[in-house]
Amino acid sequence: MTRVIITGAGSYIGTHLNAWLSRRPERFEVEELNLHGAWDASAFLGCGCVIHVAGLAHRREQPGDEALYDRVNHALALEVAEAAKAQGVRQFIFFSSMSVYGLNCGRITSQTLPAPNTYYGVSKCKAEQDLCALADDAFHVAVLRPPMIYGRGCRGNYPRLSALARSLPLFPRVQNERSMLYIDTLCAFVERLAESGAGGLYFPQNRDYVSTCDMVREIAACHGRRVRLAPGLAAPIRALAPRVGLVGKVFGTLTYDQSMSEAFRPEEELSFAETIRRTEVGA
C-alpha cells in the first residue's frame, strides 16, 4: 500500500483525486494536507507519494501580483518538496500548467520551449525548474502540464463557456481544436503514475481534440436547447485569435501533439459527449 498526501485540501482537483484513489483502499491510503497557515513537515513521514495541487489560479492578475504568485506557486511548492524529500518520500507529483508556454493559440510539440508571459505561468515554470533540480534516484519528481481541466463543479474558463451555451441562441461557426482534459481521465492518469513511482514530464489530455462549436452544442443539448452556428465570422475571428487573449482562448486552436500524451494514458475513456453530460447534469 502507498500512503499518498494531496496538498491543497478542498481544492477541485485534490478533492477528486482523493475520492478516486480512495476507491482502492488496498492500494492507496489517501489524506489531504492544508497548507494555509502553519503545517507540519513530519506529516510526510512514511508517505510514499505527495501530489502537490495547492496553488494560486483562476484569478485576474493585477499589477504587483508577481510576488504573491511566486510565493504560492513557486516558493511554497519548493518548500513542500524539500520537506517531503527530507522525510523519505519517493515520488513528488507537481501540477504545473499549459500556461508555461505563454500561448493562446498554437500547436505544441516536444520541441516547443516554455515562454511564460503571465505571473501564473512564470511562477509555475520557476517551480518546475527548482523541483526538477531536487530529483535523484531516491526522489522522483513528476511534472504535469495539463490543458484546460473540466468536470462537474470545475472552475476557470469552462463555466463561462457553459453559461454562454445555455443563454445564446447563436454562436459563431469556427473550426478550431483544443486540447482538453476531463477530470476522471486526469484521475485515472494520476493513479497509474502514482502506482509507477516514476518521475518525468507529462502532458495528460483527452484522446481527441475538441472544437469549441461542438462543445457549445453538446452543452446546450444537455439543457434541452439548440444553438445555431452562424457562418461568416470565421475569418475575422481567426485573425483576432492570436492577438486578443479572450478571442484566442475561446476560438483559437491550442493543442498538444497527441504523441506527447501516451505515457500512463488510461486504456479506456468516456466519449466527449458523455463527459460533457456528466459535467453539466451529473453522472
SELUMMAR-488770 format. One record per residue (C-alpha): x, y, z; residue in three letters. Coordinates in steps of 0.1 Angstrom, whole numbers, plus 2048, in hexadecimal, padded with zeros to 3 digits. Layout:
<pts>
{{X,Y,Z},"ala"}
...
</pts>
This chain:
<pts>
{{800,800,800},"met"}
{{80C,823,7F8},"thr"}
{{804,840,80F},"arg"}
{{7FB,85E,7FB},"val"}
{{7F9,882,807},"ile"}
{{7E7,89B,7F1},"ile"}
{{7EF,8C0,7F9},"thr"}
{{7D4,8DA,7F4},"gly"}
{{7B8,8CD,80A},"ala"}
{{796,8D4,7FB},"gly"}
{{7A3,8DD,7D8},"ser"}
{{790,8D1,7BA},"tyr"}
{{7AB,8BA,7AC},"ile"}
{{7B6,8AF,7CF},"gly"}
{{793,8A5,7DA},"thr"}
{{78D,891,7BA},"his"}
{{7AF,87F,7BD},"leu"}
{{7A8,877,7E1},"asn"}
{{786,867,7D8},"ala"}
{{795,855,7BA},"trp"}
{{7B3,846,7CB},"leu"}
{{79F,83D,7EB},"ser"}
{{78A,825,7D6},"arg"}
{{7A8,80E,7D8},"arg"}
{{7B0,80C,7FE},"pro"}
{{7C4,7ED,7F9},"glu"}
{{7DD,801,7E3},"arg"}
{{7DB,825,7F0},"phe"}
{{7D7,836,812},"glu"}
{{7CE,859,80A},"val"}
{{7CC,879,81E},"glu"}
{{7CC,89E,816},"glu"}
{{7E3,8B8,826},"leu"}
{{7D8,8DC,82A},"asn"}
{{7F5,8F4,824},"leu"}
{{7E3,913,82F},"his"}
{{7F6,920,84E},"gly"}
{{80D,90A,861},"ala"}
{{812,8E6,855},"trp"}
{{828,8CA,863},"asp"}
{{843,8BA,84D},"ala"}
{{841,89B,862},"ser"}
{{820,893,851},"ala"}
{{835,885,834},"phe"}
{{846,86B,84A},"leu"}
{{83C,849,83C},"gly"}
{{82D,858,81D},"cys"}
{{835,849,7FB},"gly"}
{{826,863,7E4},"cys"}
{{81E,888,7E7},"val"}
{{806,897,7CE},"ile"}
{{80A,8BD,7CF},"his"}
{{7EC,8CE,7C1},"val"}
{{7EC,8EC,7D9},"ala"}
{{7F0,90D,7C6},"gly"}
{{7E3,92E,7BB},"leu"}
{{7CE,92E,79B},"ala"}
{{7AD,939,78B},"his"}
{{7B0,95D,795},"arg"}
{{7B6,97D,781},"arg"}
{{7DA,988,784},"glu"}
{{7E0,9AB,791},"gln"}
{{800,9C0,790},"pro"}
{{815,9B7,7AE},"gly"}
{{809,993,7B0},"asp"}
{{82A,984,7A5},"glu"}
{{837,97F,7C8},"ala"}
{{816,96E,7D3},"leu"}
{{816,956,7B6},"tyr"}
{{83B,94E,7BC},"asp"}
{{835,948,7E1},"arg"}
{{818,931,7DD},"val"}
{{81F,91E,7BC},"asn"}
{{845,91D,7BE},"his"}
{{854,922,7E0},"ala"}
{{839,90E,7F2},"leu"}
{{83C,8F1,7DA},"ala"}
{{861,8F0,7DF},"leu"}
{{85E,8F2,804},"glu"}
{{845,8D4,804},"val"}
{{85B,8C0,7ED},"ala"}
{{87A,8C6,802},"glu"}
{{867,8BB,821},"ala"}
{{859,89C,810},"ala"}
{{87C,892,803},"lys"}
{{88A,896,826},"ala"}
{{870,87F,834},"gln"}
{{878,864,81B},"gly"}
{{85B,869,802},"val"}
{{862,856,7E2},"arg"}
{{84C,869,7C9},"gln"}
{{842,88D,7C6},"phe"}
{{826,895,7AC},"ile"}
{{824,8BA,7A3},"phe"}
{{807,8CA,791},"phe"}
{{815,8E3,779},"ser"}
{{802,8F1,75B},"ser"}
{{800,8F5,736},"met"}
{{804,91A,73F},"ser"}
{{829,916,741},"val"}
{{82A,918,71B},"tyr"}
{{81A,93B,71B},"gly"}
{{803,932,6FD},"leu"}
{{7DF,93A,6F6},"asn"}
{{7E2,929,6D4},"cys"}
{{7FA,910,6C6},"gly"}
{{804,8EB,6C2},"arg"}
{{81B,8E0,6DE},"ile"}
{{834,8C4,6D6},"thr"}
{{850,8B5,6EA},"ser"}
{{867,8CF,6DB},"gln"}
{{852,8ED,6E7},"thr"}
{{864,900,703},"leu"}
{{853,911,720},"pro"}
{{84F,936,71D},"ala"}
{{837,941,738},"pro"}
{{828,964,736},"asn"}
{{813,966,755},"thr"}
{{81B,966,77A},"tyr"}
{{80A,945,77D},"tyr"}
{{81D,935,761},"gly"}
{{83E,943,76D},"val"}
{{839,936,790},"ser"}
{{830,913,784},"lys"}
{{84F,913,76C},"cys"}
{{866,91D,789},"lys"}
{{857,903,79F},"ala"}
{{85D,8E8,784},"glu"}
{{882,8F1,781},"gln"}
{{889,8F1,7A6},"asp"}
{{875,8D2,7AD},"leu"}
{{887,8BE,792},"cys"}
{{8A8,8C9,7A1},"ala"}
{{89E,8B5,7C0},"leu"}
{{898,895,7AE},"ala"}
{{8B0,878,7B2},"asp"}
{{8AE,852,7B3},"asp"}
{{89C,852,7D4},"ala"}
{{885,870,7CD},"phe"}
{{871,86F,7AD},"his"}
{{861,890,7A1},"val"}
{{844,88D,789},"ala"}
{{839,8AE,779},"val"}
{{817,8B0,768},"leu"}
{{80E,8CB,74F},"arg"}
{{7E8,8C5,749},"pro"}
{{7D3,8D9,732},"pro"}
{{7B1,8E6,73D},"met"}
{{7A2,8CE,756},"ile"}
{{77C,8CB,757},"tyr"}
{{762,8B7,76A},"gly"}
{{744,8BD,781},"arg"}
{{74B,8DA,798},"gly"}
{{76B,8E5,786},"cys"}
{{778,908,786},"arg"}
{{789,91E,76C},"gly"}
{{77E,923,748},"asn"}
{{767,906,744},"tyr"}
{{74B,914,75A},"pro"}
{{74B,934,746},"arg"}
{{748,922,726},"leu"}
{{72C,90C,735},"ser"}
{{719,92B,73F},"ala"}
{{71B,938,71B},"leu"}
{{70F,917,70D},"ala"}
{{6F1,918,723},"arg"}
{{6E7,93B,71A},"ser"}
{{6F2,944,6F6},"leu"}
{{6DB,93A,6D9},"pro"}
{{6F8,93F,6C0},"leu"}
{{71D,937,6C2},"phe"}
{{738,93D,6A7},"pro"}
{{741,91F,692},"arg"}
{{766,91D,696},"val"}
{{779,8FD,691},"gln"}
{{795,8FA,6AB},"asn"}
{{7A5,8E0,6C0},"glu"}
{{7AD,8E0,6E5},"arg"}
{{7BE,8C8,6FC},"ser"}
{{7A8,8C2,71A},"met"}
{{7A8,8AA,737},"leu"}
{{78A,89B,749},"tyr"}
{{78F,899,76E},"ile"}
{{789,873,770},"asp"}
{{7A2,86D,754},"thr"}
{{7BB,882,768},"leu"}
{{7B4,86E,787},"cys"}
{{7BA,84D,775},"ala"}
{{7DA,85A,767},"phe"}
{{7E7,865,789},"val"}
{{7DD,843,798},"glu"}
{{7F3,831,77F},"arg"}
{{80F,84A,784},"leu"}
{{80E,847,7A9},"ala"}
{{80F,821,7A6},"glu"}
{{82E,823,791},"ser"}
{{841,83A,7A9},"gly"}
{{851,84B,78A},"ala"}
{{85D,86E,784},"gly"}
{{85E,882,764},"gly"}
{{84A,89B,750},"leu"}
{{826,892,746},"tyr"}
{{80B,8A0,730},"phe"}
{{7EA,88F,739},"pro"}
{{7CD,897,721},"gln"}
{{7AE,888,712},"asn"}
{{7B4,871,6F4},"arg"}
{{7A1,888,6DD},"asp"}
{{7A4,8AE,6D8},"tyr"}
{{785,8C2,6DE},"val"}
{{775,8DD,6C8},"ser"}
{{766,8FA,6DB},"thr"}
{{747,8F8,6C5},"cys"}
{{742,8D3,6CC},"asp"}
{{746,8DA,6F1},"met"}
{{72C,8F6,6F1},"val"}
{{713,8E0,6DF},"arg"}
{{718,8C3,6F7},"glu"}
{{714,8DA,715},"ile"}
{{6F4,8E9,707},"ala"}
{{6E6,8C6,6FF},"ala"}
{{6EB,8BC,723},"cys"}
{{6D2,8D8,72C},"his"}
{{6B9,8D1,711},"gly"}
{{6C5,8EE,6FB},"arg"}
{{6D1,8F1,6D7},"arg"}
{{6EB,90A,6CE},"val"}
{{6ED,915,6AA},"arg"}
{{710,919,69C},"leu"}
{{713,939,688},"ala"}
{{72B,939,66A},"pro"}
{{73E,956,65C},"gly"}
{{753,960,67B},"leu"}
{{76E,946,679},"ala"}
{{788,95B,666},"ala"}
{{787,97A,67D},"pro"}
{{786,964,69C},"ile"}
{{7A4,950,691},"arg"}
{{7B7,970,68A},"ala"}
{{7AF,97E,6AD},"leu"}
{{7B6,95E,6C0},"ala"}
{{7DC,960,6C1},"pro"}
{{7DB,985,6CC},"arg"}
{{7BD,987,6E3},"val"}
{{7BF,971,702},"gly"}
{{79A,96A,708},"leu"}
{{794,963,6E3},"val"}
{{7B1,94C,6E2},"gly"}
{{7A6,939,701},"lys"}
{{784,933,6F2},"val"}
{{789,92F,6CD},"phe"}
{{7AE,929,6C8},"gly"}
{{7BF,907,6C2},"thr"}
{{7D5,8FD,6DF},"leu"}
{{7E1,8D8,6E1},"thr"}
{{7FB,8C0,6ED},"tyr"}
{{807,8A8,6D3},"asp"}
{{7F5,887,6DD},"gln"}
{{816,874,6DC},"ser"}
{{821,888,6FB},"met"}
{{805,878,710},"ser"}
{{809,853,70C},"glu"}
{{81B,84C,72E},"ala"}
{{803,83F,748},"phe"}
{{7E5,847,732},"arg"}
{{7C5,835,73F},"pro"}
{{7BC,818,728},"glu"}
{{797,823,727},"glu"}
{{787,845,725},"glu"}
{{764,852,725},"leu"}
{{758,862,705},"ser"}
{{75A,888,704},"phe"}
{{734,88A,703},"ala"}
{{731,876,723},"glu"}
{{74C,88A,735},"thr"}
{{738,8AA,72D},"ile"}
{{718,89A,738},"arg"}
{{727,890,759},"arg"}
{{736,8B2,75D},"thr"}
{{715,8C4,757},"glu"}
{{6FC,8AD,768},"val"}
{{710,893,77C},"gly"}
{{717,86E,778},"ala"}
</pts>
